[in-house]
Amino acid sequence: MIVPEDLRYSTDHEWARRDGRRVRVGITDYAQDALGDVVFVELPAVGTEIEAGSLLGEVESTKSVSELYAPVTGRVVEVNAALADAPERLNEDPYGEGWICEIELGENGSLDALLDAAAYRRLIET
């Protein structure tokens, strides 16, 4: 499984990449592999205020439907609209073209509660 060192991870298998006050969010390679072929992605609405750990959307695959959870608190400022026509990008490039949304960190928003790459590797190995 690919686990980039520069990202932070939730125990629900979402990744977060910070760029200033914005955090790009997606699902991990481990999650997309467990899901199988992704056929539909329900994205959050731009402008949605979200709390870390709350429901962000859903991913439907040929195997199951899985919920997505926000790894950080803030406001959704952008979504990857290309996933509507090409949900398979989650399988093909989960850390690149398969990103889900960008969240602008709220006043109390932080990545401190998320796992680093080493801790995430330990999580998926157990």
N, CA, C and O of each residue as an XYZ file, in Angstrom:
504
protein
N       0.830     -1.189      0.000
C       0.000      0.000      0.000
C       0.877      1.258      0.000
O       1.906      1.323      0.673
N       0.446      2.228     -0.759
C       1.157      3.500     -0.839
C       0.667      4.409      0.294
O      -0.534      4.631      0.447
N       1.610      4.929      1.083
C       1.301      5.843      2.193
C       2.295      7.005      2.127
O       3.361      6.947      2.738
N       1.941      8.072      1.377
C       2.867      9.201      1.259
C       3.227      9.821      2.615
O       2.377      9.979      3.491
N       4.492     10.160      2.757
C       5.009     10.719      4.005
C       4.492     12.116      4.300
O       4.410     12.504      5.466
N       4.137     12.889      3.264
C       3.779     14.294      3.456
C       2.316     14.518      3.824
O       1.883     15.664      3.944
N       1.552     13.450      4.006
C       0.129     13.580      4.323
C      -0.140     13.219      5.768
O       0.699     12.630      6.450
N      -1.340     13.587      6.225
C      -1.847     13.163      7.534
C      -3.050     12.277      7.252
O      -3.674     12.398      6.198
N      -3.384     11.383      8.184
C      -4.391     10.358      7.940
C      -5.368     10.231      9.100
O      -5.010     10.395     10.267
N      -6.624      9.932      8.739
C      -7.619      9.651      9.776
C      -7.705      8.140      9.970
O      -7.278      7.372      9.108
N      -8.250      7.729     11.085
C      -8.445      6.299     11.323
C      -9.574      5.747     10.453
O      -9.769      4.533     10.393
N     -10.322      6.633      9.776
C     -11.374      6.228      8.841
C     -10.839      6.135      7.413
O     -11.615      5.941      6.477
N      -9.524      6.269      7.232
C      -8.839      6.088      5.954
C      -9.016      7.240      4.968
O      -9.034      7.032      3.755
N      -9.145      8.456      5.496
C      -9.064      9.649      4.667
C      -7.680     10.259      4.846
O      -7.061     10.124      5.902
N      -7.207     10.924      3.811
C      -5.937     11.637      3.914
C      -6.192     13.139      3.848
O      -7.229     13.586      3.358
N      -5.226     13.911      4.351
C      -5.328     15.371      4.364
C      -3.967     15.963      3.998
O      -2.936     15.587      4.557
N      -3.991     16.898      3.044
C      -2.777     17.610      2.625
C      -3.015     19.102      2.827
O      -3.872     19.700      2.175
N      -2.252     19.691      3.729
C      -2.430     21.109      4.048
C      -1.656     21.998      3.097
O      -0.512     21.717      2.739
N      -2.317     23.090      2.692
C      -1.695     24.130      1.874
C      -2.215     25.457      2.416
O      -3.263     25.942      1.991
N      -1.479     26.036      3.350
C      -1.937     27.257      4.021
C      -3.145     26.948      4.891
O      -3.085     26.070      5.752
N      -4.248     27.672      4.670
C      -5.482     27.451      5.444
C      -6.372     26.389      4.817
O      -7.393     26.013      5.394
N      -5.991     25.899      3.630
C      -6.788     24.888      2.931
C      -6.213     23.495      3.148
O      -5.003     23.303      3.269
N      -7.124     22.536      3.193
C      -6.731     21.142      3.335
C      -7.437     20.341      2.243
O      -8.666     20.295      2.189
N      -6.655     19.719      1.385
C      -7.214     18.839      0.350
C      -7.416     17.463      0.983
O      -6.562     16.977      1.724
N      -8.562     16.843      0.681
C      -8.972     15.600      1.324
C      -9.266     14.536      0.270
O      -9.790     14.838     -0.803
N      -8.923     13.294      0.588
C      -9.243     12.164     -0.275
C      -9.258     10.889      0.539
O      -9.114     10.919      1.761
N      -9.436      9.757     -0.147
C      -9.357      8.475      0.541
C      -8.003      7.845      0.243
O      -7.393      8.124     -0.789
N      -7.546      7.011      1.134
C      -6.234      6.413      1.009
C      -6.220      5.270     -0.006
O      -7.263      4.762     -0.416
N      -5.016      4.888     -0.395
C      -4.824      3.744     -1.275
C      -5.411      2.493     -0.630
O      -6.023      1.669     -1.309
N      -5.228      2.355      0.661
C      -5.786      1.211      1.404
C      -7.310      1.188      1.272
O      -7.895      0.132      1.031
N      -7.951      2.342      1.428
C      -9.413      2.430      1.354
C      -9.917      2.099     -0.043
O     -10.866      1.329     -0.192
N      -9.294      2.671     -1.068
C      -9.768      2.408     -2.426
C      -9.581      0.942     -2.787
O     -10.406      0.372     -3.501
N      -8.518      0.329     -2.308
C      -8.275     -1.093     -2.569
C      -9.340     -1.956     -1.893
O      -9.840     -2.914     -2.483
N      -9.677     -1.612     -0.663
C     -10.703     -2.365      0.073
C     -12.085     -2.207     -0.563
O     -12.887     -3.140     -0.548
N     -12.361     -1.032     -1.116
C     -13.652     -0.770     -1.745
C     -13.845     -1.540     -3.045
O     -14.955     -1.978     -3.346
N     -12.795     -1.705     -3.806
C     -12.925     -2.265     -5.146
C     -13.243     -1.154     -6.128
O     -12.977      0.015     -5.848
N     -13.809     -1.503     -7.273
C     -14.068     -0.533     -8.334
C     -15.124      0.488     -7.908
O     -16.277      0.135     -7.661
N     -14.715      1.761     -7.826
C     -15.621      2.842     -7.434
C     -16.490      3.215     -8.632
O     -15.990      3.424     -9.737
N     -17.818      3.295     -8.390
C     -18.760      3.613     -9.470
C     -19.516      4.918     -9.239
O     -20.140      5.434    -10.166
N     -19.472      5.464     -8.016
C     -20.188      6.704     -7.720
C     -19.580      7.361     -6.490
O     -19.190      6.678     -5.542
N     -19.499      8.697     -6.506
C     -19.013      9.463     -5.357
C     -20.010     10.567     -5.063
O     -20.329     11.369     -5.941
N     -20.506     10.613     -3.832
C     -21.361     11.716     -3.382
C     -20.468     12.734     -2.702
O     -19.877     12.462     -1.657
N     -20.376     13.916     -3.309
C     -19.504     14.967     -2.806
C     -20.276     15.910     -1.886
O     -21.491     16.055     -2.024
N     -19.579     16.548     -0.951
C     -20.242     17.554     -0.115
C     -20.531     18.807     -0.932
O     -19.912     19.028     -1.973
N     -21.452     19.610     -0.473
C     -21.767     20.868     -1.146
C     -20.751     21.938     -0.747
O     -20.376     22.053      0.420
N     -20.316     22.716     -1.736
C     -19.434     23.849     -1.439
C     -20.174     24.793     -0.494
O     -21.354     25.085     -0.688
N     -19.469     25.260      0.521
C     -20.059     26.151      1.517
C     -20.490     25.440      2.788
O     -20.803     26.090      3.786
N     -20.509     24.106      2.765
C     -20.911     23.328      3.934
C     -19.907     23.499      5.064
O     -18.705     23.308      4.879
N     -20.418     23.864      6.242
C     -19.583     23.909      7.452
C     -19.531     22.490      7.997
O     -20.562     21.829      8.124
N     -18.334     22.022      8.319
C     -18.158     20.629      8.692
C     -17.275     20.504      9.925
O     -16.318     21.257     10.100
N     -17.609     19.551     10.767
C     -16.813     19.249     11.955
C     -15.972     18.007     11.693
O     -16.421     17.088     11.008
N     -14.771     17.972     12.228
C     -13.934     16.783     12.100
C     -14.708     15.573     12.615
O     -15.291     15.610     13.699
N     -14.704     14.503     11.823
C     -15.391     13.276     12.204
C     -16.824     13.184     11.715
O     -17.451     12.132     11.836
N     -17.359     14.279     11.158
C     -18.740     14.247     10.686
C     -18.798     13.755      9.236
O     -17.790     13.730      8.529
N     -19.990     13.371      8.819
C     -20.203     12.820      7.490
C     -19.874     13.853      6.416
O     -20.336     14.993      6.470
N     -19.071     13.436      5.441
C     -18.632     14.305      4.364
C     -19.257     13.907      3.027
O     -19.462     14.760      2.163
N     -19.558     12.634      2.851
C     -20.117     12.126      1.606
C     -20.109     10.617      1.616
O     -19.963      9.993      2.667
N     -20.268     10.021      0.424
C     -20.272      8.568      0.293
C     -19.528      8.145     -0.958
O     -19.443      8.885     -1.938
N     -18.994      6.937     -0.901
C     -18.366      6.310     -2.052
C     -19.061      4.977     -2.269
O     -19.148      4.150     -1.362
N     -19.555      4.781     -3.489
C     -20.212      3.522     -3.834
C     -19.290      2.753     -4.770
O     -18.766      3.299     -5.742
N     -19.104      1.479     -4.458
C     -18.270      0.629     -5.301
C     -19.066     -0.608     -5.699
O     -20.221     -0.776     -5.310
N     -18.427     -1.459     -6.475
C     -19.080     -2.699     -6.868
C     -19.261     -3.633     -5.677
O     -20.045     -4.579     -5.745
N     -18.540     -3.374     -4.584
C     -18.623     -4.213     -3.382
C     -19.564     -3.660     -2.316
O     -20.278     -4.421     -1.663
N     -19.567     -2.329     -2.137
C     -20.307     -1.753     -1.016
C     -20.456     -0.244     -1.150
O     -19.988      0.361     -2.114
N     -21.120      0.351     -0.157
C     -21.209      1.798     -0.022
C     -20.499      2.161      1.281
O     -20.772      1.574      2.329
N     -19.598      3.120      1.209
C     -18.860      3.551      2.394
C     -19.028      5.038      2.599
O     -19.056      5.815      1.645
N     -19.138      5.419      3.847
C     -19.258      6.832      4.183
C     -17.873      7.468      4.261
O     -16.894      6.825      4.640
N     -17.819      8.741      3.894
C     -16.608      9.543      4.013
C     -16.772     10.466      5.204
O     -17.853     11.015      5.418
N     -15.717     10.645      5.982
C     -15.768     11.502      7.156
C     -14.739     12.617      7.031
O     -13.642     12.414      6.511
N     -15.108     13.782      7.511
C     -14.211     14.940      7.458
C     -13.045     14.736      8.418
O     -13.263     14.471      9.600
N     -11.816     14.853      7.934
C     -10.674     14.711      8.832
C     -10.374     15.977      9.635
O      -9.640     15.932     10.623
N     -10.952     17.116      9.203
C     -10.703     18.401      9.862
C     -11.998     19.202      9.947
O     -12.976     18.909      9.259
N     -11.985     20.213     10.802
C     -13.117     21.128     10.950
C     -12.898     22.344     10.063
O     -11.795     22.887      9.998
N     -13.959     22.767      9.380
C     -13.858     23.943      8.531
C     -15.039     24.054      7.591
O     -16.136     23.585      7.891
N     -14.799     24.689      6.433
C     -15.850     24.917      5.437
C     -15.374     24.366      4.100
O     -14.253     24.639      3.672
N     -16.231     23.587      3.442
C     -15.906     23.048      2.123
C     -15.857     24.209      1.129
O     -16.845     24.923      0.956
N     -14.702     24.397      0.474
C     -14.537     25.520     -0.455
C     -14.385     25.062     -1.903
O     -14.485     25.874     -2.823
N     -14.147     23.782     -2.108
C     -14.012     23.267     -3.472
C     -14.248     21.763     -3.447
O     -13.896     21.084     -2.483
N     -14.850     21.250     -4.519
C     -15.026     19.805     -4.674
C     -14.446     19.387     -6.019
O     -14.330     20.200     -6.936
N     -14.090     18.135     -6.124
C     -13.549     17.591     -7.362
C     -14.718     17.132     -8.232
O     -15.068     15.952     -8.241
N     -15.313     18.068     -8.956
C     -16.497     17.795     -9.774
C     -16.220     16.755    -10.857
O     -17.155     16.119    -11.342
N     -14.967     16.567    -11.246
C     -14.620     15.580    -12.262
C     -14.974     14.161    -11.827
O     -15.125     13.277    -12.670
N     -15.108     13.932    -10.520
C     -15.451     12.593    -10.024
C     -16.867     12.178    -10.418
O     -17.168     10.984    -10.439
N     -17.744     13.137    -10.732
C     -19.107     12.801    -11.153
C     -19.084     11.979    -12.436
O     -19.861     11.034    -12.581
N     -18.209     12.326    -13.358
C     -18.100     11.609    -14.628
C     -17.012     10.535    -14.619
O     -17.014      9.648    -15.473
N     -16.097     10.605    -13.679
C     -14.974      9.672    -13.640
C     -14.667      9.240    -12.203
O     -13.578      9.520    -11.701
N     -15.619      8.556    -11.526
C     -15.372      8.134    -10.139
C     -14.211      7.158    -10.003
O     -13.654      6.995     -8.918
N     -13.848      6.514    -11.100
C     -12.737      5.559    -11.070
C     -11.398      6.234    -10.749
O     -10.417      5.552    -10.455
N     -11.354      7.562    -10.805
C     -10.122      8.282    -10.432
C      -9.730      7.993     -8.983
O      -8.552      8.063     -8.632
N     -10.716      7.669     -8.141
C     -10.398      7.311     -6.755
C      -9.540      6.052     -6.718
O      -8.648      5.932     -5.878
N      -9.804      5.116     -7.621
C      -8.996      3.895     -7.687
C      -7.658      4.138     -8.377
O      -6.624      3.644     -7.929
N      -7.681      4.890     -9.452
C      -6.504      5.066    -10.290
C      -5.452      5.986     -9.678
O      -4.255      5.762     -9.860
N      -5.885      7.017     -8.958
C      -4.955      8.033     -8.453
C      -5.501      8.650     -7.162
O      -5.846      9.832     -7.145
N      -5.586      7.858     -6.073
C      -6.239      8.352     -4.856
C      -5.568      9.572     -4.226
O      -6.230     10.346     -3.535
N      -4.266      9.755     -4.452
C      -3.562     10.892     -3.845
C      -3.374     12.066     -4.809
O      -2.795     13.088     -4.439
N      -3.859     11.923     -6.032
C      -3.711     12.967     -7.036
C      -5.056     13.375     -7.594
O      -5.810     14.089     -6.932
N      -5.372     12.931     -8.808
C      -6.605     13.309     -9.487
C      -7.862     12.779     -8.786
O      -8.970     13.203     -9.114
N      -7.707     11.864     -7.833
C      -8.846     11.310     -7.116
C      -9.186     12.023     -5.817
O      -9.900     11.469     -4.981
N      -8.686     13.247     -5.633
C      -9.023     13.993     -4.405
C     -10.526     14.260     -4.377
O     -11.176     14.271     -5.423
N     -11.077     14.476     -3.183
C     -12.526     14.639     -3.024
C     -12.941     16.093     -2.855
O     -13.820     16.574     -3.570
N     -12.319     16.797     -1.916
C     -12.697     18.192     -1.688
C     -11.569     18.941     -1.007
O     -10.577     18.355     -0.574
N     -11.748     20.259     -0.922
C     -10.840     21.105     -0.150
C     -11.652     21.790      0.927
O     -12.749     22.293      0.687
N     -11.084     21.795      2.118
C     -11.731     22.405      3.281
C     -10.846     23.539      3.776
O      -9.647     23.361      3.990
N     -11.455     24.711      3.955
C     -10.739     25.823      4.571
C     -10.853     25.626      6.074
O     -11.955     25.547      6.618
N      -9.724     25.548      6.730
C      -9.725     25.287      8.166
C     -10.496     26.351      8.930
O     -10.369     27.547      8.666
N     -11.292     25.895      9.873
C     -12.003     26.805     10.750
C     -11.061     27.374     11.793
O      -9.884     27.017     11.842
N     -11.584     28.258     12.624
C     -10.778     28.913     13.649
C     -10.079     27.892     14.547
O      -8.928     28.087     14.937
N     -10.777     26.809     14.870
C     -10.194     25.768     15.713
C      -9.745     24.561     14.900
O      -9.460     23.505     15.464
N      -9.682     24.709     13.584
C      -9.292     23.603     12.710
C      -7.807     23.310     12.801
O      -6.981     24.219     12.876
N      -7.486     22.035     12.794
C      -6.103     21.622     12.933
C      -5.949     20.199     12.405
O      -6.926     19.454     12.323
N      -4.741     19.829     12.054
C      -4.443     18.469     11.637
C      -3.796     17.671     12.769
O      -3.378     16.530     12.570
N      -3.715     18.272     13.952
C      -3.005     17.663     15.070
C      -3.557     16.301     15.492
O      -2.803     15.452     15.968
N      -4.859     16.084     15.323
C      -5.461     14.826     15.761
C      -5.253     13.697     14.745
O      -5.576     12.543     15.029
N      -4.720     14.020     13.571
C      -4.537     13.014     12.532
C      -3.213     12.274     12.697
O      -2.292     12.751     13.359
N      -3.144     11.097     12.079
C      -1.963     10.248     12.160
C      -0.915     10.674     11.140
O      -1.254     11.151     10.057
N       0.353     10.502     11.486
C       1.396     10.680     10.483
C       1.505      9.372      9.697
O       0.820      8.401     10.017
N       2.351      9.338      8.681
C       2.448      8.170      7.806
C       2.841      6.903      8.568
O       2.285      5.835      8.312
N       3.775      7.006      9.487
C       4.212      5.820     10.241
C       3.076      5.256     11.084
O       2.880      4.041     11.126
N       2.337      6.113     11.745
C       1.216      5.665     12.579
C       0.094      5.064     11.710
O      -0.546      4.090     12.105
N      -0.132      5.645     10.541
C      -1.151      5.096      9.651
C      -0.743      3.718      9.134
O      -1.575      2.816      9.045
N       0.525      3.555      8.797
C       1.015      2.239      8.368
C       0.773      1.197      9.445
O       0.339      0.083      9.152
N       1.054      1.556     10.692
C       0.812      0.620     11.809
C      -0.667      0.258     11.884
O      -1.012     -0.901     12.115
N      -1.548      1.251     11.690
C      -2.984      1.023     11.742
C      -3.426      0.011     10.686
O      -4.167     -0.920     11.001
N      -2.992      0.176      9.464
C      -3.457     -0.720      8.401
C      -2.776     -2.077      8.410
O      -3.255     -3.014      7.771
N      -1.673     -2.194      9.120
C      -0.990     -3.483      9.221
C      -1.580     -4.373     10.310
O      -1.304     -5.572     10.347
N      -2.393     -3.793     11.200
C      -2.967     -4.599     12.275
C      -4.368     -5.056     11.948
O      -4.996     -5.746     12.751
